[in-house]
Every structure is written in C-alpha cells, then in structure tokens.
Amino acid sequence: MTKWRTLVLATAAFNLSFLIWFSFAPFTGAIADEFGLSLTDLGILASAAIWTAPPGRMLTGWLSDRYGAPTVFAIVLGYVGVFSIASAFATSYEVFFIERLVVASAGITFVVGIQHVAQWFPEEQLGTAEGVYAGIGNAGAAGGALILPRLFDGWSGPLFDTGWRAAFFYTGIVALVMAVTYYVLGQDAATEERATKNREAATLEAVAHTATRYGVIALALGYVMSFGLEISMNGWLPTYFREGFGSNLVVASTFAATFSLAAGLLRPIGGFVSDWVVRTERNVLPVFTGRYREQWTVVCLSAIVVSLGALTLAGQTGSVLLTVAVGFLVGVACAFSEGAIFAQVPAMFPNNSGAAAGIVGGIGTFGGIGFPLVYSYAASVGAIHGGYIIVATIMVPIVLLNAYVARPVIAERAHVDGFGGFGSSDD
C-alpha cells in the first residue's frame, strides 16, 4: 500500500458507510405510509440513526489504535451489511426500528478511517488528507439522496415490489463486498514501527487522558455544532422540503442533496486552509496571534450560527430556491468547520489519533440526536422553519468556548491541561 491508495480505500469505504447510514432518509414518506408514522415518529427515526454513534465511535477509535483500522472497518461493514439485508424483510415497525438502529452504526466507521489516514500522512498534509477522506466520504449521504430514489422509487423487480426494501437489501450486499475488500487490501500503518507504537499507546489511561483535555472538549463540542448539524440535516431535509414546500420524493431528496454535497465535498477546503495558515503563519483572527488552526476553526464555527439564522429567514419567505441556496451555505460552513476541526485532532494527539478522533467524533454526533427533535417539535407546532434559529441559539456558547480555548496562553497547553489527573502524556 501507499498513502494515496490507503486514502482511496478509506474514502470509498466511508462513502459507502455514509450512504448506508442515511439510506432511510429518501424513503421516509413510503416508510411512514407503510408503518403509519407521524412527523414526530419520523423525527425520532432520524434521531435514532445517531444513537449508536457516540459510544460506537469512542470504542472503535480506541480499537483502531489497538488492532488496526482494516480489521475494525471490515467487522463493522460486515455486520452492517447483514442487518441492512435483514431490515429489507421486516414486517413490523418494532423489528424494523431495531434493525435500522444497528445499520445506523455504519457511521462509527468515520473515526476508523480518520485513524487509518493519520497513520500514513505526515503532519503538514494531515488537514488536507483528512478533509479529502471525510469530505468525499460524507458526500455518500448526497449520493444516497440522488441515486437511491432514482434507482428504487417505483421498484418492481427481483425479490421486492417495494423500493425502500430493495434499496436496503442491495446496499447491504455492497457493504459485505466492501468489508472483504478492506480486510484484504488494508494495511495498518506506513511502517510496522508506527503501528506498534499506536498499539502500545492504546491504553485505557491514555483514552481517559485524551478525553479530558481542554482542546479535545472544545473541539468535540465544535463537532456537535458542525458534524452533528450535518447529519441531523441529512436525515431531516427530505422531510423538510416535502412538508414545508410540498415537494415530491425525488424533488425533495434532490434539494436535500445540495446541502449534503456542500457539507461533504467542500470539507477538504476546510482542512487545506487549516494546513495553509500554519505553513504561512497567517493570522486570520489576530486576537489569537500564533494559534493559526484555532483561529480558522473559530471563524468557521461562527459562520454556522450566522447561516442557520439566514436559513430560518429564507424558509419563511416561501421561496424554495432561496431556501436551497441558503441551505447550501449552511453546508459550506459545516464542511469548513469539520475540515478545520479534524486538521487539529490528529495533529494534537499523533500517537492516540484513533482515541482522540473517537472522542471528538463520538461526542459530535450528539447534535445529530438532539437537533432532529428540535426540528420535528417546531414542525409539530406549525413553525417548521423556526427550528434552525433555535439550534443556532444553542450553538452560541460553544463558539464562545472555542474562542476562549483558542487564546494563546491556553491553546499552547490545551492538549496537556484538562480535567482530572489521567496520565501525564504530552502528546
């Protein structure tokens, strides 16, 4: 393997994982009709897609450090594929819900790939490489919104007469193929020495130390408002455009895909700019002089809050095109923030990149659990466009926390100082 082939393998596997993770979103209308679900039920289903991610990402991040990313990635894709196939045959909503809950754990593969890519790329390329991996991988949600409805809406073919059942069955088959491919082709790290160092550093004490550092806490909450927002929107936007603007399945999914494309494909730019400000020593927020990555992260997180407020205003105008355009800008802000955050994470903890990524990525998914509940509540009280401004208000303290930690006197030791006396690593 080379670093570039590793990047391609990890990106392809995560793109498929993301597609499977949100493969239910384009079919919410048909699923609701078949099982008799309300808008609130759909909000819970969108939220449930994230439930396994926080503990799952924390666990698989540590396991990737200890046993290697190829093994962990293959195991996750294997059982996800099996349960995706099983969900295609569900006859009761209770069974379907549980099976899709397991399938939704496809999202935990994010931190596995982050760890894998970090083991192959030098520090000065980390932001860009991780941005490419996560950005193109995240675009799997857009691929699902664009491709799955067109392939399976009105499906009448082998095994199934229902489109969503066929979609879940065949994506499960592809997941099993990818599991075997990753296990056969993947290699833990660029050198055996590096792989060994990661295995030796993967102790529970090291995980506890990493989890309680100020820098990790601030970045994890920043990921709540960036990636957490992204995955909440991936699950909610098809319903939003259908209920808020009267769009049909294909049109609503296409509108939703514009957000997913922005949030996914533009993520490498966030990582690249983070690398660039470090190389050029460019102060984009001089009040935090010398803390280049931190400055860029604060700028990006602030843009999320502003764009969410604009999305509320755009929706209230009744113009679907304006709303789609502003939703695209929200996706851009999410992409830049995510790229900036995961340029910092592996650079901050080079010998525990899996554990650090698992903590930040795991906590970050809580936004995907909570935000859909806000959206569905706002919709249930007749304010379907108002949920976004509520979420934006919740995010303001997180931006302020990241600005506080970005102060040079704190930032230079944010990877060392923290809560509790867990270890003394200076990684």
TORKOL-13925 format. One line per 10 residues: their letters; for each residue x, y, z of N, C-alpha, C. Coordinates in steps of 0.02 Angstrom, whole numbers. Layout:
N
A = X,Y,Z,X,Y,Z,X,Y,Z  ...
END
This chain:
427
MTKWRTLVLA = 42,-60,0,0,0,0,44,63,0  16,118,-25,46,184,-19,-4,228,18  18,288,36,-28,332,71,-88,351,28  -77,357,-38,-132,377,-82,-181,320,-93  -157,258,-98,-203,202,-105,-242,191,-40  -209,203,16,-244,199,80,-299,250,83  -284,312,61,-334,365,62,-394,347,17  -381,319,-41,-435,299,-87,-478,243,-56  -445,193,-27,-481,138,4,-525,161,62  -496,201,106,-534,226,164,-592,270,142
TAAFNLSFLI = -579,313,93,-631,359,70,-688,322,37  -673,272,-4,-726,234,-37,-769,196,14  -736,167,64,-773,129,114,-816,175,157  -789,234,174,-829,279,215,-886,310,175  -875,324,110,-929,349,68,-987,300,67  -972,236,60,-1024,185,61,-1058,183,130  -1018,188,183,-1045,187,251,-1094,244,261  -1076,303,237,-1120,361,245,-1184,353,204  -1178,325,144,-1237,313,103,-1285,265,140  -1257,212,169,-1299,164,205,-1328,195,268
WFSFAPFTGA = -1289,236,302,-1311,267,364,-1376,305,354  -1381,344,301,-1440,385,289,-1481,361,230  -1477,297,215,-1515,270,159,-1590,271,171  -1611,278,235,-1682,281,250,-1713,349,233  -1672,402,233,-1698,470,227,-1738,482,163  -1716,459,104,-1756,472,44,-1823,435,43  -1831,385,87,-1891,343,85,-1936,354,146  -1927,410,181,-1967,420,242,-2042,421,229  -2061,450,171,-2132,452,155,-2162,383,146  -2129,340,108,-2153,273,96,-2152,231,160
IADEFGLSLT = -2099,239,199,-2094,202,262,-2149,225,310  -2161,290,314,-2214,317,357,-2282,290,336  -2295,287,272,-2360,262,247,-2368,188,265  -2315,149,257,-2321,77,269,-2330,61,342  -2295,98,386,-2298,83,458,-2342,131,497  -2373,179,463,-2418,227,496,-2383,274,544  -2330,307,521,-2289,350,564,-2310,423,556  -2303,461,611,-2316,533,610,-2251,571,598  -2256,638,591,-2196,679,584,-2151,672,644  -2180,668,703,-2140,660,764,-2104,592,762
DLGILASAAI = -2139,540,739,-2108,474,733,-2048,477,685  -2056,514,630,-2001,520,582,-1942,558,612  -1957,608,654,-1904,644,689,-1865,598,735  -1902,554,770,-1869,505,814,-1828,456,774  -1854,435,715,-1816,389,673,-1751,421,649  -1756,486,629,-1695,522,608,-1646,528,666  -1672,540,726,-1629,546,785,-1598,478,802  -1638,425,796,-1614,358,815,-1556,335,772  -1552,362,711,-1497,344,667,-1429,363,696  -1430,406,747,-1368,431,776,-1353,400,844
WTAPPGRMLT = -1400,363,873,-1394,341,942,-1331,299,954  -1314,256,908,-1257,212,920,-1190,245,906  -1191,304,875,-1128,335,854,-1084,358,912  -1110,392,963,-1064,417,1016,-1023,361,1049  -1056,310,1080,-1014,258,1110,-977,216,1058  -1008,206,1000,-977,166,949,-913,197,922  -914,262,911,-854,296,885,-798,297,938  -816,308,1000,-765,307,1052,-732,239,1057  -772,187,1052,-746,119,1057,-703,101,996  -729,114,936,-692,94,876,-630,136,864
GWLSDRYGAP = -629,198,889,-568,238,885,-512,205,923  -527,185,985,-477,151,1026,-458,83,995  -508,45,971,-494,-20,941,-451,-14,879  -460,41,841,-419,52,781,-346,63,799  -333,100,854,-265,108,878,-236,41,899  -277,0,931,-252,-61,962,-246,-120,912  -294,-126,867,-296,-185,823,-289,-169,749  -286,-105,732,-279,-86,662,-345,-71,628  -345,-19,587,-406,3,554,-436,-49,506  -396,-85,466,-426,-132,418,-470,-185,451
TVFAIVLGYV = -447,-212,507,-487,-263,542,-552,-234,569  -548,-176,600,-607,-145,630,-657,-124,576  -632,-93,522,-676,-71,468,-713,-130,438  -678,-185,427,-708,-244,397,-763,-274,441  -750,-277,506,-800,-304,552,-864,-263,552  -856,-196,556,-915,-153,558,-955,-159,493  -921,-154,435,-957,-159,372,-991,-228,364  -960,-279,392,-989,-346,387,-1056,-351,422  -1059,-331,486,-1123,-339,521,-1174,-287,498  -1151,-228,476,-1198,-178,448,-1232,-206,385
GVFSIASAFA = -1192,-239,343,-1221,-268,283,-1273,-321,299  -1260,-363,348,-1307,-416,367,-1372,-386,392  -1369,-336,435,-1430,-307,463,-1467,-264,412  -1431,-234,366,-1465,-196,313,-1507,-243,270  -1479,-301,254,-1516,-352,216,-1577,-375,256  -1567,-387,321,-1622,-411,363,-1679,-359,367  -1661,-294,369,-1712,-242,376,-1757,-238,315  -1734,-264,258,-1774,-263,197,-1833,-312,203  -1830,-358,250,-1882,-409,257,-1926,-397,319  -1916,-341,355,-1952,-327,416,-2027,-319,402
TSYEVFFIER = -2069,-349,444,-2141,-343,435,-2174,-302,490  -2137,-288,544,-2164,-245,597,-2117,-186,608  -2145,-130,629,-2103,-70,638,-2053,-80,694  -2071,-117,747,-2026,-128,803,-1963,-165,780  -1972,-217,741,-1914,-254,715,-1874,-210,667  -1909,-176,623,-1876,-131,576,-1834,-78,612  -1862,-48,664,-1828,5,702,-1763,-21,732  -1766,-80,763,-1706,-109,795,-1653,-125,742  -1674,-155,687,-1626,-173,635,-1594,-111,604  -1632,-59,593,-1603,3,565,-1559,38,617
LVVASAGITF = -1573,27,681,-1530,55,733,-1460,24,727  -1457,-41,714,-1393,-74,704,-1359,-50,640  -1398,-45,586,-1371,-22,522,-1341,48,529  -1373,90,570,-1350,158,578,-1281,162,609  -1258,108,640,-1190,109,668,-1138,110,613  -1158,109,549,-1111,119,494,-1074,185,504  -1106,233,537,-1075,299,547,-1014,298,592  -1005,244,631,-947,242,676,-882,231,637  -887,210,574,-827,198,534,-787,261,520  -818,319,531,-783,382,520,-716,384,556
VVGIQHVAQW = -716,369,620,-655,375,659,-604,321,641  -629,264,615,-583,211,593,-542,237,534  -575,268,486,-539,296,429,-494,354,447  -517,396,494,-475,452,517,-410,425,546  -415,373,587,-355,343,616,-311,313,562  -342,279,514,-304,246,461,-265,296,419  -299,349,398,-266,401,357,-210,434,396  -221,447,461,-171,480,502,-107,439,508  -112,373,500,-53,330,505,-11,330,442  -35,362,389,1,361,326,25,429,302
FPEEQLGTAE = -2,484,330,14,550,304,54,590,356  102,631,332,140,675,377,97,732,404  120,762,459,80,814,493,61,872,448  106,892,403,92,950,361,40,936,307  21,873,298,-31,855,249,-94,828,282  -94,826,348,-149,793,383,-217,827,369  -219,893,374,-282,928,365,-313,915,297  -271,918,246,-295,907,178,-317,835,167  -275,787,189,-290,716,180,-354,696,217  -359,717,281,-419,700,319,-480,735,290
GVYAGIGNAG = -470,796,263,-526,831,232,-551,795,170  -505,770,130,-525,732,70,-562,668,91  -533,632,139,-565,571,163,-636,583,188  -642,629,236,-706,641,267,-755,676,220  -728,723,179,-772,761,135,-805,718,82  -764,680,45,-792,637,-7,-832,581,26  -809,558,84,-847,506,119,-915,531,140  -918,591,170,-982,619,191,-1030,629,133  -1002,640,74,-1044,651,15,-1084,588,-3  -1070,533,31,-1111,474,21,-1184,486,37
AAGGALILPR = -1197,532,84,-1266,549,100,-1300,581,40  -1262,625,6,-1290,656,-55,-1299,604,-109  -1251,558,-114,-1258,504,-163,-1320,463,-151  -1334,450,-87,-1394,413,-70,-1457,451,-89  -1457,517,-75,-1516,558,-90,-1527,564,-165  -1473,565,-204,-1479,573,-276,-1491,507,-313  -1457,454,-289,-1457,391,-326,-1513,344,-304  -1521,334,-239,-1568,283,-215,-1640,296,-238  -1667,358,-232,-1736,368,-255,-1744,354,-330  -1693,371,-369,-1698,361,-441,-1692,287,-460
LFDGWSGPLF = -1654,250,-421,-1647,179,-435,-1707,138,-411  -1734,158,-353,-1782,114,-319,-1852,141,-311  -1865,206,-327,-1932,232,-323,-1975,198,-377  -2029,166,-357,-2070,129,-404,-2040,63,-425  -1994,37,-384,-1959,-26,-400,-2008,-84,-407  -1998,-123,-457,-2035,-185,-466,-1988,-235,-498  -1953,-271,-456,-1901,-314,-482,-1892,-376,-441  -1834,-407,-444,-1821,-469,-406,-1829,-459,-331  -1862,-506,-299,-1871,-510,-226,-1921,-461,-198  -1922,-398,-222,-1963,-346,-190,-2005,-308,-241
DTGWRAAFFY = -2063,-285,-216,-2104,-238,-255,-2104,-170,-221  -2066,-163,-168,-2062,-101,-130,-1992,-72,-136  -1987,-8,-156,-1922,22,-171,-1875,24,-112  -1901,44,-53,-1855,52,4,-1828,-16,27  -1868,-68,20,-1844,-134,40,-1788,-157,-7  -1796,-145,-71,-1744,-163,-120,-1681,-123,-107  -1688,-59,-91,-1630,-16,-78,-1590,-42,-19  -1624,-61,35,-1589,-85,95,-1555,-153,81  -1588,-195,42,-1559,-261,27,-1495,-254,-14  -1497,-217,-67,-1439,-214,-112,-1381,-173,-84
TGIVALVMAV = -1396,-122,-45,-1341,-86,-12,-1307,-130,40  -1346,-174,71,-1316,-222,118,-1268,-270,83  -1286,-292,23,-1242,-336,-15,-1176,-301,-31  -1181,-238,-52,-1121,-199,-69,-1077,-191,-7  -1107,-181,52,-1069,-173,114,-1028,-236,128  -1056,-294,117,-1020,-356,129,-960,-363,83  -969,-343,20,-913,-345,-28,-858,-298,-6  -876,-238,16,-826,-189,37,-790,-212,100  -825,-247,145,-793,-273,206,-735,-320,188  -747,-365,142,-694,-412,121,-637,-374,87
TYYVLGQDAA = -654,-327,45,-604,-288,9,-558,-250,56  -587,-218,107,-547,-179,154,-500,-224,194  -526,-281,215,-484,-326,255,-426,-353,215  -437,-368,152,-385,-398,110,-333,-346,89  -355,-286,71,-309,-236,44,-279,-189,96  -313,-179,152,-290,-129,201,-227,-149,238  -188,-99,257,-127,-108,297,-128,-57,353  -112,-78,414,-122,-37,473,-89,32,469  -26,35,450,12,97,451,68,94,400  99,153,388,152,157,338,212,113,356
TEERATKNRE = 224,105,422,278,62,445,254,20,503  285,-38,513,267,-80,569,284,-46,635  337,-6,634,357,31,695,301,79,717  272,112,668,218,159,684,156,123,710  139,67,679,82,27,701,93,1,772  154,-21,786,170,-46,853,165,9,905  189,68,888,186,125,935,114,141,952  69,138,903,-2,151,916,-32,98,960  -15,35,948,-42,-19,989,-20,-11,1062  43,6,1071,69,13,1139,39,72,1176
AATLEAVAHT = 22,125,1138,-6,186,1169,-81,180,1181  -113,128,1155,-186,121,1160,-205,90,1226  -195,127,1280,-215,105,1347,-276,143,1369  -313,115,1417,-372,149,1442,-354,215,1477  -295,216,1509,-272,278,1541,-260,332,1490  -232,313,1433,-219,362,1380,-285,389,1351  -335,345,1345,-400,367,1320,-432,417,1369  -428,402,1434,-456,447,1484,-420,514,1484  -354,512,1477,-315,573,1474,-337,616,1415  -342,584,1357,-361,620,1296,-431,650,1303
ATRYGVIALA = -477,612,1330,-547,634,1333,-557,695,1377  -512,707,1424,-522,761,1472,-478,822,1460  -443,825,1403,-403,884,1388,-448,940,1362  -430,1002,1379,-471,1059,1360,-481,1064,1284  -427,1052,1247,-432,1057,1175,-480,1008,1146  -479,946,1170,-525,895,1145,-597,912,1163  -608,937,1223,-676,954,1244,-704,1010,1199  -665,1062,1186,-688,1116,1144,-701,1093,1073  -656,1052,1046,-665,1028,977,-723,979,972  -734,939,1023,-790,893,1022,-856,931,1020
LGYVMSFGLE = -861,983,1060,-923,1024,1059,-929,1062,992  -872,1083,965,-874,1114,899,-898,1065,846  -882,1001,856,-905,950,809,-979,935,818  -1005,946,879,-1077,941,890,-1114,988,844  -1088,1050,839,-1123,1102,801,-1105,1102,727  -1058,1061,706,-1041,1057,635,-1063,989,606  -1029,936,626,-1049,870,601,-1116,849,629  -1129,864,693,-1194,848,721,-1250,881,682  -1238,944,664,-1287,980,623,-1294,947,554  -1237,929,525,-1239,899,458,-1281,835,457
ISMNGWLPTY = -1269,789,502,-1305,727,500,-1378,736,519  -1393,786,561,-1463,799,577,-1499,826,515  -1466,866,476,-1496,893,415,-1502,839,362  -1454,794,357,-1458,739,309,-1521,697,320  -1537,686,383,-1595,646,399,-1661,684,395  -1658,751,403,-1719,791,409,-1739,826,345  -1690,848,304,-1706,892,248,-1755,863,197  -1751,798,179,-1802,773,133,-1873,783,160  -1882,771,226,-1947,782,257,-1963,857,258  -1914,898,272,-1924,971,275,-1949,999,208
FREGFGSNLV = -1916,980,154,-1936,1005,89,-2003,976,66  -2016,914,87,-2080,884,68,-2138,916,106  -2129,926,172,-2183,953,213,-2187,1029,211  -2128,1061,206,-2127,1134,207,-2142,1167,141  -2129,1131,85,-2138,1161,19,-2179,1118,-29  -2204,1061,-4,-2247,1019,-45,-2211,983,-101  -2148,969,-93,-2109,935,-146,-2121,860,-144  -2114,827,-202,-2121,754,-203,-2055,721,-182  -2054,655,-181,-1996,618,-155,-1932,635,-191  -1931,630,-257,-1870,641,-294,-1847,713,-289
VASTFAATFS = -1894,760,-295,-1876,831,-292,-1850,850,-223  -1885,826,-170,-1864,842,-102,-1794,813,-88  -1781,752,-111,-1716,721,-100,-1662,758,-138  -1679,783,-198,-1630,820,-238,-1613,886,-204  -1663,921,-178,-1650,983,-141,-1605,969,-80  -1621,915,-44,-1582,897,15,-1510,880,-4  -1501,852,-63,-1434,831,-84,-1387,890,-94  -1414,950,-110,-1371,1008,-119,-1334,1024,-54  -1369,1017,2,-1336,1027,67,-1283,974,79  -1301,911,66,-1255,856,79,-1192,862,36
LAAGLLRPIG = -1201,883,-27,-1143,892,-71,-1096,945,-44  -1125,1002,-22,-1084,1056,5,-1048,1033,68  -1086,1001,113,-1058,980,178,-1005,926,170  -1010,888,116,-962,834,105,-903,854,62  -917,873,1,-864,884,-48,-821,944,-33  -846,993,4,-806,1053,18,-766,1047,83  -773,992,117,-736,982,180,-660,985,170  -633,959,115,-560,964,107,-534,1035,107  -576,1083,87,-554,1153,87,-541,1176,159  -586,1155,205,-576,1173,275,-510,1146,302
GFVSDWVVRT = -494,1084,284,-431,1055,307,-371,1087,272  -378,1101,207,-323,1131,170,-307,1201,197  -358,1241,211,-346,1309,237,-312,1304,306  -332,1255,346,-301,1246,411,-226,1231,404  -209,1187,355,-138,1174,341,-103,1237,316  -138,1274,272,-108,1332,240,-92,1388,290  -138,1401,337,-125,1455,385,-66,1437,431  -56,1371,443,1,1350,483,66,1360,443  66,1337,380,127,1342,339,147,1415,327  98,1458,317,112,1529,301,112,1573,363
ERNVLPVFTG = 94,1544,421,89,1582,484,44,1642,475  -15,1629,446,-63,1681,431,-113,1688,489  -118,1747,518,-166,1761,571,-231,1787,541  -283,1744,538,-347,1766,512,-389,1800,566  -372,1787,629,-402,1822,686,-344,1843,732  -316,1902,720,-255,1921,756,-261,1921,832  -322,1924,859,-330,1922,931,-303,1857,960  -298,1804,918,-270,1740,939,-202,1729,904  -161,1779,904,-97,1777,868,-57,1714,882  -36,1682,827,6,1623,831,-31,1557,835
RYREQWTVVC = -96,1559,850,-136,1497,854,-176,1491,789  -142,1470,737,-169,1476,669,-228,1429,657  -222,1367,675,-278,1321,664,-338,1341,706  -327,1361,767,-381,1381,811,-420,1441,784  -384,1489,756,-417,1547,727,-465,1528,672  -442,1486,627,-483,1466,570,-544,1427,594  -536,1385,645,-593,1348,672,-646,1394,700  -626,1444,738,-674,1491,767,-712,1529,713  -677,1550,660,-710,1584,604,-764,1539,574  -747,1476,562,-794,1430,530,-854,1415,574
LSAIVVSLGA = -843,1405,639,-899,1391,684,-946,1451,687  -919,1511,686,-961,1571,687,-1004,1574,625  -977,1552,568,-1015,1554,505,-1075,1507,508  -1071,1452,546,-1128,1407,552,-1186,1442,585  -1173,1477,639,-1226,1512,676,-1260,1563,631  -1221,1603,596,-1249,1655,552,-1291,1624,496  -1265,1572,465,-1301,1542,408,-1365,1507,430  -1367,1479,490,-1429,1449,515,-1483,1501,525  -1464,1559,551,-1512,1613,558,-1540,1634,490  -1496,1636,441,-1517,1654,373,-1564,1601,343
LTLAGQTGSV = -1553,1537,361,-1596,1484,335,-1667,1490,362  -1674,1509,424,-1740,1521,452,-1776,1575,414  -1742,1631,401,-1772,1686,364,-1790,1666,293  -1746,1628,260,-1758,1607,192,-1820,1562,187  -1826,1515,234,-1884,1470,234,-1950,1507,242  -1949,1559,284,-2010,1598,296,-2032,1639,237  -1988,1650,188,-2008,1686,128,-2051,1643,82  -2049,1577,91,-2087,1532,48,-2052,1516,-16  -1993,1543,-28,-1955,1530,-89,-1911,1468,-80  -1927,1415,-116,-1889,1354,-109,-1818,1362,-137
LLTVAVGFLV = -1812,1400,-191,-1745,1409,-220,-1699,1448,-174  -1726,1500,-142,-1686,1538,-95,-1667,1494,-35  -1714,1454,-12,-1700,1410,44,-1647,1358,27  -1649,1330,-34,-1598,1283,-55,-1530,1317,-58  -1528,1379,-84,-1465,1415,-89,-1435,1429,-20  -1476,1451,27,-1450,1465,94,-1432,1399,129  -1471,1346,117,-1453,1281,145,-1385,1258,120  -1369,1273,57,-1303,1258,30,-1249,1295,69  -1262,1358,88,-1213,1396,127,-1204,1367,197  -1258,1342,226,-1251,1308,290,-1206,1247,282
GVACAFSEGA = -1215,1210,227,-1173,1153,214,-1100,1172,206  -1087,1228,173,-1018,1253,165,-987,1267,233  -1025,1302,277,-999,1318,343,-984,1255,383  -1028,1205,377,-1016,1141,411,-953,1107,385  -946,1107,319,-889,1074,287,-823,1106,309  -820,1172,307,-758,1206,327,-742,1194,401  -794,1194,443,-783,1183,515,-758,1112,529  -789,1063,496,-768,994,506,-696,983,482  -680,1012,425,-612,1005,400,-561,1038,446  -580,1096,474,-536,1131,520,-526,1091,584
IFAQVPAMFP = -580,1063,611,-576,1026,673,-533,963,666  -543,927,610,-504,865,603,-437,876,569  -419,938,558,-349,954,546,-313,960,613  -348,983,664,-319,991,730,-312,926,769  -363,882,764,-366,824,808,-305,778,801  -288,751,741,-231,706,738,-164,742,749  -161,808,733,-100,846,746,-90,855,821  -145,860,858,-142,870,931,-121,806,967  -145,748,943,-130,684,975,-105,634,924  -43,641,899,-19,598,846,-13,524,865
NNSGAAAGIV = -2,510,929,6,440,950,-58,409,977  -111,448,980,-176,423,1001,-230,451,955  -215,452,890,-261,485,843,-329,450,840  -329,383,847,-392,348,846,-435,364,906  -405,364,965,-442,380,1026,-468,452,1024  -425,499,1004,-445,569,1001,-501,578,950  -494,548,891,-545,553,840,-610,521,864  -605,466,900,-665,433,926,-702,476,975  -666,511,1018,-698,555,1068,-731,614,1035  -693,649,992,-721,708,958,-778,687,912
GGIGTFGGIG = -766,635,872,-817,613,825,-878,584,860  -867,549,916,-923,520,952,-967,572,985  -936,618,1021,-974,671,1054,-1008,715,1002  -973,727,946,-1001,769,894,-1068,745,867  -1078,679,868,-1140,652,840,-1201,666,884  -1191,689,947,-1248,705,989,-1292,758,957  -1262,802,918,-1302,852,882,-1351,819,835  -1330,764,805,-1375,727,760,-1432,694,797  -1424,682,862,-1477,652,902,-1526,706,924  -1500,762,948,-1543,814,977,-1575,861,927
FPLVYSYAAS = -1539,881,876,-1565,931,830,-1627,908,792  -1632,844,769,-1694,823,735,-1755,829,780  -1745,820,845,-1802,827,891,-1825,899,893  -1778,947,889,-1796,1018,886,-1835,1032,822  -1809,1006,766,-1843,1017,702,-1914,990,702  -1922,928,726,-1988,896,724,-2036,930,773  -2010,954,830,-2052,990,877,-2077,1056,845  -2031,1092,814,-2050,1155,782,-2103,1142,728  -2093,1088,690,-2142,1071,638,-2210,1053,668  -2210,1018,724,-2272,996,755,-2314,1054,783
VGAIHGGYII = -2281,1111,797,-2318,1169,823,-2328,1221,768  -2317,1201,705,-2331,1245,650,-2276,1294,633  -2214,1282,657,-2158,1327,644,-2101,1287,614  -2114,1254,557,-2065,1208,529,-2000,1242,511  -2002,1308,496,-1941,1344,479,-1904,1371,540  -1936,1370,598,-1907,1402,657,-1858,1360,695  -1855,1294,680,-1809,1251,717,-1737,1270,709  -1719,1298,651,-1649,1314,637,-1624,1371,681  -1665,1422,694,-1642,1478,735,-1635,1456,808  -1677,1407,829,-1670,1381,897,-1603,1345,904
VATIMVPIVL = -1586,1304,855,-1522,1269,855,-1464,1318,854  -1469,1371,814,-1416,1422,811,-1404,1454,879  -1457,1467,915,-1451,1497,982,-1415,1450,1030  -1430,1386,1025,-1396,1336,1068,-1322,1335,1055  -1302,1350,993,-1232,1345,973,-1188,1402,997  -1216,1459,1013,-1176,1518,1031,-1126,1505,1087  -1147,1473,1143,-1098,1458,1196,-1040,1414,1173  -1052,1370,1125,-998,1327,1100,-946,1368,1063  -969,1415,1023,-922,1460,988,-881,1499,1038  -913,1523,1090,-877,1562,1141,-825,1519,1177
LNAYVARPVI = -843,1456,1191,-795,1410,1223,-734,1399,1179  -745,1387,1114,-688,1377,1069,-645,1440,1064  -676,1498,1066,-638,1561,1065,-597,1568,1129  -624,1546,1185,-588,1550,1248,-527,1505,1247  -536,1442,1223,-481,1394,1221,-429,1414,1168  -449,1453,1117,-403,1475,1064,-355,1529,1087  -367,1558,1146,-320,1609,1171,-251,1577,1179  -198,1610,1155,-131,1580,1153,-109,1550,1219  -122,1583,1275,-98,1559,1339,-130,1492,1358  -190,1479,1333,-225,1416,1346,-211,1366,1291
AERAHVDGFG = -213,1390,1229,-208,1345,1171,-142,1307,1169  -87,1338,1191,-23,1303,1185,-18,1243,1231  -62,1239,1282,-62,1181,1326,-130,1146,1329  -173,1161,1279,-240,1132,1280,-239,1056,1269  -184,1029,1242,-178,957,1232,-149,923,1293  -126,963,1342,-95,936,1403,-139,949,1463  -162,1010,1470,-203,1029,1528,-275,1007,1518  -307,988,1574,-376,968,1569,-404,951,1637  -459,915,1637,-492,896,1699,-467,827,1721  -457,819,1786,-437,754,1812,-363,742,1805
GFGSSDD = -337,691,1839,-266,675,1837,-251,613,1798  -280,608,1738,-272,548,1698,-207,551,1658  -155,520,1684,-93,515,1647,-56,581,1643  1,580,1611,42,641,1605,70,648,1536  37,615,1486,62,617,1417,62,688,1389  115,707,1353,118,772,1320,104,767,1246  73,710,1225,57,702,1154,12,758,1132
END
